[in-house]
Amino acid sequence: MITAAINILIYTVIFFLVGMYKPKWALFFMKKPDRFMVMVFSVVFFMIAATLFGEGERRKKLEENPVSIVNDNSVPVANPKIKPEKSKE
């Protein structure tokens, strides 16, 4: 997952540089591409890469150090006995 994030980041930088130089090359499918759209796409791709990298780091850390769900330091809580109310008929 981390490798995919780094690849997306590299492609994002290349897309940004090419798009800032010639927006028509990067956004060939648009009729009138501009540099603002290149910047918007680049920011979105960067956020995707950063999220993917963070998730990969989190999963790698969990694989190295698994966290147990059972908490041995928990304090037992008494369940109160609820008495049903008597109906007044």
PDB file of N, CA, C and O in Angstrom:
ATOM      1  N   MET A   1       0.821  -1.184   0.000  1.00  0.00           N
ATOM      2  CA  MET A   1       0.000   0.000   0.000  1.00  0.00           C
ATOM      3  C   MET A   1       0.873   1.259   0.000  1.00  0.00           C
ATOM      4  O   MET A   1       0.535   2.265  -0.623  1.00  0.00           O
ATOM      5  N   ILE A   2       1.989   1.181   0.704  1.00  0.00           N
ATOM      6  CA  ILE A   2       2.900   2.318   0.749  1.00  0.00           C
ATOM      7  C   ILE A   2       3.547   2.528  -0.618  1.00  0.00           C
ATOM      8  O   ILE A   2       3.752   3.665  -1.044  1.00  0.00           O
ATOM      9  N   THR A   3       3.861   1.451  -1.289  1.00  0.00           N
ATOM     10  CA  THR A   3       4.455   1.550  -2.625  1.00  0.00           C
ATOM     11  C   THR A   3       3.475   2.200  -3.603  1.00  0.00           C
ATOM     12  O   THR A   3       3.875   3.016  -4.434  1.00  0.00           O
ATOM     13  N   ALA A   4       2.221   1.848  -3.505  1.00  0.00           N
ATOM     14  CA  ALA A   4       1.206   2.450  -4.370  1.00  0.00           C
ATOM     15  C   ALA A   4       1.083   3.947  -4.085  1.00  0.00           C
ATOM     16  O   ALA A   4       0.911   4.740  -5.011  1.00  0.00           O
ATOM     17  N   ALA A   5       1.167   4.336  -2.821  1.00  0.00           N
ATOM     18  CA  ALA A   5       1.088   5.757  -2.468  1.00  0.00           C
ATOM     19  C   ALA A   5       2.264   6.527  -3.055  1.00  0.00           C
ATOM     20  O   ALA A   5       2.094   7.637  -3.558  1.00  0.00           O
ATOM     21  N   ILE A   6       3.448   5.942  -2.991  1.00  0.00           N
ATOM     22  CA  ILE A   6       4.629   6.614  -3.548  1.00  0.00           C
ATOM     23  C   ILE A   6       4.503   6.721  -5.067  1.00  0.00           C
ATOM     24  O   ILE A   6       4.857   7.748  -5.646  1.00  0.00           O
ATOM     25  N   ASN A   7       4.000   5.667  -5.715  1.00  0.00           N
ATOM     26  CA  ASN A   7       3.790   5.721  -7.168  1.00  0.00           C
ATOM     27  C   ASN A   7       2.790   6.803  -7.549  1.00  0.00           C
ATOM     28  O   ASN A   7       3.022   7.551  -8.498  1.00  0.00           O
ATOM     29  N   ILE A   8       1.690   6.893  -6.827  1.00  0.00           N
ATOM     30  CA  ILE A   8       0.685   7.923  -7.108  1.00  0.00           C
ATOM     31  C   ILE A   8       1.287   9.306  -6.908  1.00  0.00           C
ATOM     32  O   ILE A   8       1.001  10.224  -7.677  1.00  0.00           O
ATOM     33  N   LEU A   9       2.113   9.463  -5.889  1.00  0.00           N
ATOM     34  CA  LEU A   9       2.749  10.756  -5.637  1.00  0.00           C
ATOM     35  C   LEU A   9       3.693  11.140  -6.784  1.00  0.00           C
ATOM     36  O   LEU A   9       3.721  12.296  -7.204  1.00  0.00           O
ATOM     37  N   ILE A  10       4.452  10.183  -7.280  1.00  0.00           N
ATOM     38  CA  ILE A  10       5.351  10.456  -8.407  1.00  0.00           C
ATOM     39  C   ILE A  10       4.559  10.846  -9.650  1.00  0.00           C
ATOM     40  O   ILE A  10       4.904  11.806 -10.340  1.00  0.00           O
ATOM     41  N   TYR A  11       3.492  10.093  -9.932  1.00  0.00           N
ATOM     42  CA  TYR A  11       2.649  10.441 -11.084  1.00  0.00           C
ATOM     43  C   TYR A  11       1.984  11.804 -10.907  1.00  0.00           C
ATOM     44  O   TYR A  11       1.791  12.535 -11.879  1.00  0.00           O
ATOM     45  N   THR A  12       1.640  12.140  -9.689  1.00  0.00           N
ATOM     46  CA  THR A  12       1.020  13.437  -9.422  1.00  0.00           C
ATOM     47  C   THR A  12       1.990  14.576  -9.700  1.00  0.00           C
ATOM     48  O   THR A  12       1.617  15.584 -10.300  1.00  0.00           O
ATOM     49  N   VAL A  13       3.222  14.414  -9.269  1.00  0.00           N
ATOM     50  CA  VAL A  13       4.233  15.452  -9.521  1.00  0.00           C
ATOM     51  C   VAL A  13       4.475  15.608 -11.020  1.00  0.00           C
ATOM     52  O   VAL A  13       4.572  16.729 -11.520  1.00  0.00           O
ATOM     53  N   ILE A  14       4.573  14.498 -11.731  1.00  0.00           N
ATOM     54  CA  ILE A  14       4.771  14.561 -13.191  1.00  0.00           C
ATOM     55  C   ILE A  14       3.574  15.219 -13.868  1.00  0.00           C
ATOM     56  O   ILE A  14       3.739  16.058 -14.753  1.00  0.00           O
ATOM     57  N   PHE A  15       2.370  14.838 -13.450  1.00  0.00           N
ATOM     58  CA  PHE A  15       1.147  15.432 -14.005  1.00  0.00           C
ATOM     59  C   PHE A  15       1.112  16.931 -13.745  1.00  0.00           C
ATOM     60  O   PHE A  15       0.745  17.712 -14.623  1.00  0.00           O
ATOM     61  N   PHE A  16       1.497  17.334 -12.531  1.00  0.00           N
ATOM     62  CA  PHE A  16       1.485  18.748 -12.174  1.00  0.00           C
ATOM     63  C   PHE A  16       2.482  19.547 -13.020  1.00  0.00           C
ATOM     64  O   PHE A  16       2.151  20.612 -13.541  1.00  0.00           O
ATOM     65  N   LEU A  17       3.700  19.024 -13.150  1.00  0.00           N
ATOM     66  CA  LEU A  17       4.717  19.742 -13.909  1.00  0.00           C
ATOM     67  C   LEU A  17       4.347  19.850 -15.389  1.00  0.00           C
ATOM     68  O   LEU A  17       4.477  20.916 -15.992  1.00  0.00           O
ATOM     69  N   VAL A  18       3.893  18.753 -15.960  1.00  0.00           N
ATOM     70  CA  VAL A  18       3.482  18.769 -17.378  1.00  0.00           C
ATOM     71  C   VAL A  18       2.266  19.658 -17.564  1.00  0.00           C
ATOM     72  O   VAL A  18       2.188  20.411 -18.534  1.00  0.00           O
ATOM     73  N   GLY A  19       1.310  19.575 -16.634  1.00  0.00           N
ATOM     74  CA  GLY A  19       0.102  20.382 -16.740  1.00  0.00           C
ATOM     75  C   GLY A  19       0.346  21.865 -16.582  1.00  0.00           C
ATOM     76  O   GLY A  19      -0.346  22.674 -17.199  1.00  0.00           O
ATOM     77  N   MET A  20       1.316  22.238 -15.770  1.00  0.00           N
ATOM     78  CA  MET A  20       1.642  23.651 -15.624  1.00  0.00           C
ATOM     79  C   MET A  20       2.395  24.180 -16.842  1.00  0.00           C
ATOM     80  O   MET A  20       2.304  25.361 -17.175  1.00  0.00           O
ATOM     81  N   TYR A  21       3.128  23.305 -17.492  1.00  0.00           N
ATOM     82  CA  TYR A  21       3.850  23.716 -18.697  1.00  0.00           C
ATOM     83  C   TYR A  21       2.894  23.819 -19.885  1.00  0.00           C
ATOM     84  O   TYR A  21       2.834  24.850 -20.554  1.00  0.00           O
ATOM     85  N   LYS A  22       2.157  22.754 -20.137  1.00  0.00           N
ATOM     86  CA  LYS A  22       1.184  22.725 -21.233  1.00  0.00           C
ATOM     87  C   LYS A  22      -0.094  22.033 -20.732  1.00  0.00           C
ATOM     88  O   LYS A  22      -0.160  20.803 -20.729  1.00  0.00           O
ATOM     89  N   PRO A  23      -1.087  22.786 -20.317  1.00  0.00           N
ATOM     90  CA  PRO A  23      -2.310  22.167 -19.806  1.00  0.00           C
ATOM     91  C   PRO A  23      -3.031  21.286 -20.828  1.00  0.00           C
ATOM     92  O   PRO A  23      -3.735  20.346 -20.458  1.00  0.00           O
ATOM     93  N   LYS A  24      -2.856  21.588 -22.093  1.00  0.00           N
ATOM     94  CA  LYS A  24      -3.514  20.806 -23.149  1.00  0.00           C
ATOM     95  C   LYS A  24      -2.968  19.383 -23.193  1.00  0.00           C
ATOM     96  O   LYS A  24      -3.700  18.462 -23.557  1.00  0.00           O
ATOM     97  N   TRP A  25      -1.709  19.180 -22.836  1.00  0.00           N
ATOM     98  CA  TRP A  25      -1.126  17.841 -22.826  1.00  0.00           C
ATOM     99  C   TRP A  25      -1.701  17.003 -21.686  1.00  0.00           C
ATOM    100  O   TRP A  25      -2.076  15.847 -21.878  1.00  0.00           O
ATOM    101  N   ALA A  26      -1.762  17.594 -20.519  1.00  0.00           N
ATOM    102  CA  ALA A  26      -2.214  16.840 -19.343  1.00  0.00           C
ATOM    103  C   ALA A  26      -3.716  16.598 -19.367  1.00  0.00           C
ATOM    104  O   ALA A  26      -4.179  15.520 -18.993  1.00  0.00           O
ATOM    105  N   LEU A  27      -4.472  17.586 -19.800  1.00  0.00           N
ATOM    106  CA  LEU A  27      -5.939  17.474 -19.839  1.00  0.00           C
ATOM    107  C   LEU A  27      -6.402  17.420 -21.289  1.00  0.00           C
ATOM    108  O   LEU A  27      -7.157  18.278 -21.744  1.00  0.00           O
ATOM    109  N   PHE A  28      -5.946  16.415 -21.999  1.00  0.00           N
ATOM    110  CA  PHE A  28      -6.237  16.285 -23.434  1.00  0.00           C
ATOM    111  C   PHE A  28      -7.718  16.056 -23.718  1.00  0.00           C
ATOM    112  O   PHE A  28      -8.169  16.283 -24.841  1.00  0.00           O
ATOM    113  N   PHE A  29      -8.472  15.615 -22.733  1.00  0.00           N
ATOM    114  CA  PHE A  29      -9.884  15.295 -22.945  1.00  0.00           C
ATOM    115  C   PHE A  29     -10.798  16.509 -22.776  1.00  0.00           C
ATOM    116  O   PHE A  29     -11.999  16.407 -23.027  1.00  0.00           O
ATOM    117  N   MET A  30     -10.260  17.647 -22.360  1.00  0.00           N
ATOM    118  CA  MET A  30     -11.063  18.860 -22.177  1.00  0.00           C
ATOM    119  C   MET A  30     -10.910  19.783 -23.384  1.00  0.00           C
ATOM    120  O   MET A  30      -9.880  19.776 -24.058  1.00  0.00           O
ATOM    121  N   LYS A  31     -11.948  20.577 -23.649  1.00  0.00           N
ATOM    122  CA  LYS A  31     -11.884  21.509 -24.771  1.00  0.00           C
ATOM    123  C   LYS A  31     -10.986  22.696 -24.458  1.00  0.00           C
ATOM    124  O   LYS A  31     -10.134  23.061 -25.269  1.00  0.00           O
ATOM    125  N   LYS A  32     -11.168  23.305 -23.280  1.00  0.00           N
ATOM    126  CA  LYS A  32     -10.343  24.450 -22.904  1.00  0.00           C
ATOM    127  C   LYS A  32      -9.755  24.203 -21.513  1.00  0.00           C
ATOM    128  O   LYS A  32     -10.276  24.705 -20.517  1.00  0.00           O
ATOM    129  N   PRO A  33      -8.682  23.437 -21.451  1.00  0.00           N
ATOM    130  CA  PRO A  33      -8.073  23.193 -20.140  1.00  0.00           C
ATOM    131  C   PRO A  33      -7.302  24.424 -19.649  1.00  0.00           C
ATOM    132  O   PRO A  33      -6.747  25.185 -20.441  1.00  0.00           O
ATOM    133  N   ASP A  34      -7.283  24.598 -18.336  1.00  0.00           N
ATOM    134  CA  ASP A  34      -6.500  25.685 -17.776  1.00  0.00           C
ATOM    135  C   ASP A  34      -5.659  25.150 -16.613  1.00  0.00           C
ATOM    136  O   ASP A  34      -5.833  24.017 -16.164  1.00  0.00           O
ATOM    137  N   ARG A  35      -4.760  25.987 -16.151  1.00  0.00           N
ATOM    138  CA  ARG A  35      -3.826  25.555 -15.106  1.00  0.00           C
ATOM    139  C   ARG A  35      -4.520  25.350 -13.764  1.00  0.00           C
ATOM    140  O   ARG A  35      -4.047  24.572 -12.936  1.00  0.00           O
ATOM    141  N   PHE A  36      -5.622  26.033 -13.545  1.00  0.00           N
ATOM    142  CA  PHE A  36      -6.359  25.859 -12.298  1.00  0.00           C
ATOM    143  C   PHE A  36      -6.896  24.430 -12.174  1.00  0.00           C
ATOM    144  O   PHE A  36      -6.842  23.842 -11.094  1.00  0.00           O
ATOM    145  N   MET A  37      -7.406  23.877 -13.256  1.00  0.00           N
ATOM    146  CA  MET A  37      -7.909  22.497 -13.220  1.00  0.00           C
ATOM    147  C   MET A  37      -6.773  21.507 -12.989  1.00  0.00           C
ATOM    148  O   MET A  37      -6.962  20.497 -12.310  1.00  0.00           O
ATOM    149  N   VAL A  38      -5.601  21.783 -13.542  1.00  0.00           N
ATOM    150  CA  VAL A  38      -4.440  20.934 -13.298  1.00  0.00           C
ATOM    151  C   VAL A  38      -4.099  20.961 -11.807  1.00  0.00           C
ATOM    152  O   VAL A  38      -3.795  19.926 -11.213  1.00  0.00           O
ATOM    153  N   MET A  39      -4.154  22.143 -11.214  1.00  0.00           N
ATOM    154  CA  MET A  39      -3.858  22.269  -9.792  1.00  0.00           C
ATOM    155  C   MET A  39      -4.893  21.532  -8.942  1.00  0.00           C
ATOM    156  O   MET A  39      -4.537  20.887  -7.956  1.00  0.00           O
ATOM    157  N   VAL A  40      -6.162  21.623  -9.315  1.00  0.00           N
ATOM    158  CA  VAL A  40      -7.220  20.927  -8.569  1.00  0.00           C
ATOM    159  C   VAL A  40      -7.015  19.414  -8.629  1.00  0.00           C
ATOM    160  O   VAL A  40      -7.080  18.738  -7.602  1.00  0.00           O
ATOM    161  N   PHE A  41      -6.770  18.886  -9.818  1.00  0.00           N
ATOM    162  CA  PHE A  41      -6.520  17.451  -9.952  1.00  0.00           C
ATOM    163  C   PHE A  41      -5.282  17.027  -9.159  1.00  0.00           C
ATOM    164  O   PHE A  41      -5.268  15.968  -8.531  1.00  0.00           O
ATOM    165  N   SER A  42      -4.253  17.861  -9.196  1.00  0.00           N
ATOM    166  CA  SER A  42      -3.023  17.525  -8.482  1.00  0.00           C
ATOM    167  C   SER A  42      -3.244  17.498  -6.973  1.00  0.00           C
ATOM    168  O   SER A  42      -2.725  16.619  -6.284  1.00  0.00           O
ATOM    169  N   VAL A  43      -4.003  18.447  -6.465  1.00  0.00           N
ATOM    170  CA  VAL A  43      -4.290  18.465  -5.027  1.00  0.00           C
ATOM    171  C   VAL A  43      -5.101  17.232  -4.620  1.00  0.00           C
ATOM    172  O   VAL A  43      -4.837  16.635  -3.576  1.00  0.00           O
ATOM    173  N   VAL A  44      -6.073  16.855  -5.427  1.00  0.00           N
ATOM    174  CA  VAL A  44      -6.883  15.671  -5.119  1.00  0.00           C
ATOM    175  C   VAL A  44      -6.015  14.410  -5.148  1.00  0.00           C
ATOM    176  O   VAL A  44      -6.123  13.560  -4.264  1.00  0.00           O
ATOM    177  N   PHE A  45      -5.167  14.293  -6.150  1.00  0.00           N
ATOM    178  CA  PHE A  45      -4.285  13.127  -6.221  1.00  0.00           C
ATOM    179  C   PHE A  45      -3.299  13.102  -5.059  1.00  0.00           C
ATOM    180  O   PHE A  45      -2.978  12.036  -4.533  1.00  0.00           O
ATOM    181  N   PHE A  46      -2.814  14.290  -4.654  1.00  0.00           N
ATOM    182  CA  PHE A  46      -1.903  14.348  -3.512  1.00  0.00           C
ATOM    183  C   PHE A  46      -2.604  13.900  -2.228  1.00  0.00           C
ATOM    184  O   PHE A  46      -2.016  13.179  -1.422  1.00  0.00           O
ATOM    185  N   MET A  47      -3.860  14.324  -2.035  1.00  0.00           N
ATOM    186  CA  MET A  47      -4.609  13.901  -0.842  1.00  0.00           C
ATOM    187  C   MET A  47      -4.828  12.395  -0.849  1.00  0.00           C
ATOM    188  O   MET A  47      -4.747  11.750   0.196  1.00  0.00           O
ATOM    189  N   ILE A  48      -5.105  11.831  -2.021  1.00  0.00           N
ATOM    190  CA  ILE A  48      -5.279  10.377  -2.122  1.00  0.00           C
ATOM    191  C   ILE A  48      -3.976   9.668  -1.762  1.00  0.00           C
ATOM    192  O   ILE A  48      -3.985   8.683  -1.024  1.00  0.00           O
ATOM    193  N   ALA A  49      -2.863  10.166  -2.280  1.00  0.00           N
ATOM    194  CA  ALA A  49      -1.562   9.548  -1.990  1.00  0.00           C
ATOM    195  C   ALA A  49      -1.216   9.659  -0.507  1.00  0.00           C
ATOM    196  O   ALA A  49      -0.710   8.702   0.076  1.00  0.00           O
ATOM    197  N   ALA A  50      -1.479  10.801   0.106  1.00  0.00           N
ATOM    198  CA  ALA A  50      -1.164  10.984   1.523  1.00  0.00           C
ATOM    199  C   ALA A  50      -2.029  10.080   2.404  1.00  0.00           C
ATOM    200  O   ALA A  50      -1.538   9.501   3.373  1.00  0.00           O
ATOM    201  N   THR A  51      -3.301   9.962   2.069  1.00  0.00           N
ATOM    202  CA  THR A  51      -4.186   9.086   2.826  1.00  0.00           C
ATOM    203  C   THR A  51      -3.774   7.630   2.680  1.00  0.00           C
ATOM    204  O   THR A  51      -3.757   6.882   3.658  1.00  0.00           O
ATOM    205  N   LEU A  52      -3.446   7.234   1.474  1.00  0.00           N
ATOM    206  CA  LEU A  52      -3.007   5.864   1.225  1.00  0.00           C
ATOM    207  C   LEU A  52      -1.700   5.565   1.959  1.00  0.00           C
ATOM    208  O   LEU A  52      -1.528   4.472   2.499  1.00  0.00           O
ATOM    209  N   PHE A  53      -0.789   6.522   1.980  1.00  0.00           N
ATOM    210  CA  PHE A  53       0.474   6.339   2.685  1.00  0.00           C
ATOM    211  C   PHE A  53       0.242   6.213   4.195  1.00  0.00           C
ATOM    212  O   PHE A  53       0.827   5.346   4.844  1.00  0.00           O
ATOM    213  N   GLY A  54      -0.600   7.067   4.744  1.00  0.00           N
ATOM    214  CA  GLY A  54      -0.900   7.007   6.174  1.00  0.00           C
ATOM    215  C   GLY A  54      -1.575   5.709   6.567  1.00  0.00           C
ATOM    216  O   GLY A  54      -1.260   5.134   7.609  1.00  0.00           O
ATOM    217  N   GLU A  55      -2.497   5.242   5.745  1.00  0.00           N
ATOM    218  CA  GLU A  55      -3.169   3.972   6.026  1.00  0.00           C
ATOM    219  C   GLU A  55      -2.195   2.803   5.927  1.00  0.00           C
ATOM    220  O   GLU A  55      -2.276   1.860   6.714  1.00  0.00           O
ATOM    221  N   GLY A  56      -1.283   2.857   4.973  1.00  0.00           N
ATOM    222  CA  GLY A  56      -0.270   1.810   4.853  1.00  0.00           C
ATOM    223  C   GLY A  56       0.657   1.774   6.056  1.00  0.00           C
ATOM    224  O   GLY A  56       1.007   0.700   6.545  1.00  0.00           O
ATOM    225  N   GLU A  57       1.054   2.950   6.534  1.00  0.00           N
ATOM    226  CA  GLU A  57       1.894   3.013   7.732  1.00  0.00           C
ATOM    227  C   GLU A  57       1.155   2.471   8.951  1.00  0.00           C
ATOM    228  O   GLU A  57       1.739   1.762   9.770  1.00  0.00           O
ATOM    229  N   ARG A  58      -0.136   2.805   9.072  1.00  0.00           N
ATOM    230  CA  ARG A  58      -0.924   2.331  10.206  1.00  0.00           C
ATOM    231  C   ARG A  58      -1.051   0.817  10.181  1.00  0.00           C
ATOM    232  O   ARG A  58      -0.909   0.159  11.211  1.00  0.00           O
ATOM    233  N   ARG A  59      -1.317   0.270   9.006  1.00  0.00           N
ATOM    234  CA  ARG A  59      -1.445  -1.191   8.900  1.00  0.00           C
ATOM    235  C   ARG A  59      -0.117  -1.896   9.142  1.00  0.00           C
ATOM    236  O   ARG A  59      -0.088  -2.977   9.730  1.00  0.00           O
ATOM    237  N   LYS A  60       0.983  -1.294   8.692  1.00  0.00           N
ATOM    238  CA  LYS A  60       2.295  -1.887   8.928  1.00  0.00           C
ATOM    239  C   LYS A  60       2.614  -1.903  10.420  1.00  0.00           C
ATOM    240  O   LYS A  60       3.177  -2.870  10.933  1.00  0.00           O
ATOM    241  N   LYS A  61       2.254  -0.830  11.105  1.00  0.00           N
ATOM    242  CA  LYS A  61       2.487  -0.763  12.537  1.00  0.00           C
ATOM    243  C   LYS A  61       1.626  -1.782  13.287  1.00  0.00           C
ATOM    244  O   LYS A  61       2.077  -2.374  14.268  1.00  0.00           O
ATOM    245  N   LEU A  62       0.392  -1.985  12.828  1.00  0.00           N
ATOM    246  CA  LEU A  62      -0.478  -2.974  13.477  1.00  0.00           C
ATOM    247  C   LEU A  62       0.022  -4.395  13.235  1.00  0.00           C
ATOM    248  O   LEU A  62      -0.125  -5.249  14.109  1.00  0.00           O
ATOM    249  N   GLU A  63       0.608  -4.666  12.076  1.00  0.00           N
ATOM    250  CA  GLU A  63       1.150  -5.998  11.807  1.00  0.00           C
ATOM    251  C   GLU A  63       2.369  -6.277  12.685  1.00  0.00           C
ATOM    252  O   GLU A  63       2.570  -7.405  13.134  1.00  0.00           O
ATOM    253  N   GLU A  64       3.178  -5.251  12.926  1.00  0.00           N
ATOM    254  CA  GLU A  64       4.358  -5.428  13.758  1.00  0.00           C
ATOM    255  C   GLU A  64       4.005  -5.556  15.235  1.00  0.00           C
ATOM    256  O   GLU A  64       4.631  -6.327  15.963  1.00  0.00           O
ATOM    257  N   ASN A  65       3.015  -4.811  15.672  1.00  0.00           N
ATOM    258  CA  ASN A  65       2.629  -4.767  17.071  1.00  0.00           C
ATOM    259  C   ASN A  65       1.115  -4.914  17.197  1.00  0.00           C
ATOM    260  O   ASN A  65       0.422  -3.907  17.347  1.00  0.00           O
ATOM    261  N   PRO A  66       0.583  -6.126  17.140  1.00  0.00           N
ATOM    262  CA  PRO A  66      -0.878  -6.266  17.198  1.00  0.00           C
ATOM    263  C   PRO A  66      -1.424  -5.824  18.557  1.00  0.00           C
ATOM    264  O   PRO A  66      -0.845  -6.115  19.603  1.00  0.00           O
ATOM    265  N   VAL A  67      -2.530  -5.130  18.512  1.00  0.00           N
ATOM    266  CA  VAL A  67      -3.175  -4.631  19.720  1.00  0.00           C
ATOM    267  C   VAL A  67      -4.285  -5.598  20.095  1.00  0.00           C
ATOM    268  O   VAL A  67      -5.130  -5.947  19.271  1.00  0.00           O
ATOM    269  N   SER A  68      -4.270  -6.022  21.345  1.00  0.00           N
ATOM    270  CA  SER A  68      -5.331  -6.931  21.791  1.00  0.00           C
ATOM    271  C   SER A  68      -6.582  -6.121  22.110  1.00  0.00           C
ATOM    272  O   SER A  68      -6.505  -4.997  22.607  1.00  0.00           O
ATOM    273  N   ILE A  69      -7.705  -6.701  21.823  1.00  0.00           N
ATOM    274  CA  ILE A  69      -8.978  -6.039  22.054  1.00  0.00           C
ATOM    275  C   ILE A  69      -9.367  -6.127  23.531  1.00  0.00           C
ATOM    276  O   ILE A  69     -10.032  -5.230  24.051  1.00  0.00           O
ATOM    277  N   VAL A  70      -8.961  -7.188  24.201  1.00  0.00           N
ATOM    278  CA  VAL A  70      -9.306  -7.382  25.601  1.00  0.00           C
ATOM    279  C   VAL A  70      -8.441  -6.463  26.448  1.00  0.00           C
ATOM    280  O   VAL A  70      -7.217  -6.455  26.323  1.00  0.00           O
ATOM    281  N   ASN A  71      -9.089  -5.689  27.310  1.00  0.00           N
ATOM    282  CA  ASN A  71      -8.387  -4.785  28.191  1.00  0.00           C
ATOM    283  C   ASN A  71      -8.390  -5.385  29.594  1.00  0.00           C
ATOM    284  O   ASN A  71      -9.441  -5.461  30.230  1.00  0.00           O
ATOM    285  N   ASP A  72      -7.219  -5.813  30.085  1.00  0.00           N
ATOM    286  CA  ASP A  72      -7.136  -6.460  31.392  1.00  0.00           C
ATOM    287  C   ASP A  72      -7.228  -5.462  32.536  1.00  0.00           C
ATOM    288  O   ASP A  72      -7.477  -5.862  33.673  1.00  0.00           O
ATOM    289  N   ASN A  73      -7.037  -4.197  32.274  1.00  0.00           N
ATOM    290  CA  ASN A  73      -7.070  -3.189  33.326  1.00  0.00           C
ATOM    291  C   ASN A  73      -8.449  -2.571  33.497  1.00  0.00           C
ATOM    292  O   ASN A  73      -8.591  -1.534  34.144  1.00  0.00           O
ATOM    293  N   SER A  74      -9.444  -3.190  32.933  1.00  0.00           N
ATOM    294  CA  SER A  74     -10.770  -2.610  33.003  1.00  0.00           C
ATOM    295  C   SER A  74     -11.387  -2.842  34.379  1.00  0.00           C
ATOM    296  O   SER A  74     -11.106  -3.838  35.046  1.00  0.00           O
ATOM    297  N   VAL A  75     -12.214  -1.920  34.777  1.00  0.00           N
ATOM    298  CA  VAL A  75     -12.895  -2.009  36.066  1.00  0.00           C
ATOM    299  C   VAL A  75     -14.271  -2.585  35.825  1.00  0.00           C
ATOM    300  O   VAL A  75     -15.010  -2.079  34.980  1.00  0.00           O
ATOM    301  N   PRO A  76     -14.639  -3.646  36.556  1.00  0.00           N
ATOM    302  CA  PRO A  76     -15.977  -4.199  36.354  1.00  0.00           C
ATOM    303  C   PRO A  76     -17.048  -3.241  36.877  1.00  0.00           C
ATOM    304  O   PRO A  76     -16.899  -2.633  37.937  1.00  0.00           O
ATOM    305  N   VAL A  77     -18.097  -3.127  36.128  1.00  0.00           N
ATOM    306  CA  VAL A  77     -19.204  -2.247  36.506  1.00  0.00           C
ATOM    307  C   VAL A  77     -20.387  -3.128  36.878  1.00  0.00           C
ATOM    308  O   VAL A  77     -20.762  -4.040  36.141  1.00  0.00           O
ATOM    309  N   ALA A  78     -20.972  -2.833  38.050  1.00  0.00           N
ATOM    310  CA  ALA A  78     -22.115  -3.615  38.510  1.00  0.00           C
ATOM    311  C   ALA A  78     -23.337  -3.243  37.699  1.00  0.00           C
ATOM    312  O   ALA A  78     -23.609  -2.063  37.478  1.00  0.00           O
ATOM    313  N   ASN A  79     -24.068  -4.239  37.261  1.00  0.00           N
ATOM    314  CA  ASN A  79     -25.317  -4.004  36.542  1.00  0.00           C
ATOM    315  C   ASN A  79     -26.435  -3.852  37.562  1.00  0.00           C
ATOM    316  O   ASN A  79     -26.708  -4.784  38.318  1.00  0.00           O
ATOM    317  N   PRO A  80     -27.082  -2.700  37.598  1.00  0.00           N
ATOM    318  CA  PRO A  80     -28.157  -2.518  38.588  1.00  0.00           C
ATOM    319  C   PRO A  80     -29.369  -3.374  38.236  1.00  0.00           C
ATOM    320  O   PRO A  80     -29.728  -3.525  37.068  1.00  0.00           O
ATOM    321  N   LYS A  81     -29.968  -3.911  39.242  1.00  0.00           N
ATOM    322  CA  LYS A  81     -31.191  -4.689  39.038  1.00  0.00           C
ATOM    323  C   LYS A  81     -32.363  -3.715  38.953  1.00  0.00           C
ATOM    324  O   LYS A  81     -32.627  -2.962  39.890  1.00  0.00           O
ATOM    325  N   ILE A  82     -33.037  -3.739  37.859  1.00  0.00           N
ATOM    326  CA  ILE A  82     -34.172  -2.853  37.656  1.00  0.00           C
ATOM    327  C   ILE A  82     -35.434  -3.626  37.998  1.00  0.00           C
ATOM    328  O   ILE A  82     -35.723  -4.675  37.424  1.00  0.00           O
ATOM    329  N   LYS A  83     -36.171  -3.078  38.944  1.00  0.00           N
ATOM    330  CA  LYS A  83     -37.423  -3.723  39.344  1.00  0.00           C
ATOM    331  C   LYS A  83     -38.555  -3.168  38.495  1.00  0.00           C
ATOM    332  O   LYS A  83     -38.663  -1.954  38.324  1.00  0.00           O
ATOM    333  N   PRO A  84     -39.382  -4.024  37.974  1.00  0.00           N
ATOM    334  CA  PRO A  84     -40.510  -3.521  37.190  1.00  0.00           C
ATOM    335  C   PRO A  84     -41.530  -2.820  38.098  1.00  0.00           C
ATOM    336  O   PRO A  84     -41.772  -3.230  39.233  1.00  0.00           O
ATOM    337  N   GLU A  85     -42.106  -1.764  37.561  1.00  0.00           N
ATOM    338  CA  GLU A  85     -43.091  -1.024  38.338  1.00  0.00           C
ATOM    339  C   GLU A  85     -44.395  -1.816  38.399  1.00  0.00           C
ATOM    340  O   GLU A  85     -44.786  -2.499  37.452  1.00  0.00           O
ATOM    341  N   LYS A  86     -45.050  -1.697  39.552  1.00  0.00           N
ATOM    342  CA  LYS A  86     -46.344  -2.353  39.694  1.00  0.00           C
ATOM    343  C   LYS A  86     -47.406  -1.497  39.033  1.00  0.00           C
ATOM    344  O   LYS A  86     -47.427  -0.275  39.182  1.00  0.00           O
ATOM    345  N   SER A  87     -48.268  -2.145  38.315  1.00  0.00           N
ATOM    346  CA  SER A  87     -49.335  -1.397  37.658  1.00  0.00           C
ATOM    347  C   SER A  87     -50.423  -1.061  38.657  1.00  0.00           C
ATOM    348  O   SER A  87     -50.790  -1.894  39.486  1.00  0.00           O
ATOM    349  N   LYS A  88     -50.939   0.150  38.585  1.00  0.00           N
ATOM    350  CA  LYS A  88     -51.994   0.612  39.484  1.00  0.00           C
ATOM    351  C   LYS A  88     -53.330   0.510  38.777  1.00  0.00           C
ATOM    352  O   LYS A  88     -53.762   1.436  38.090  1.00  0.00           O
ATOM    353  N   GLU A  89     -53.956  -0.598  38.951  1.00  0.00           N
ATOM    354  CA  GLU A  89     -55.246  -0.793  38.281  1.00  0.00           C
ATOM    355  C   GLU A  89     -56.359  -0.893  39.260  1.00  0.00           C
ATOM    356  O   GLU A  89     -57.514  -1.058  38.868  1.00  0.00           O
TER     357      GLU A  89
END
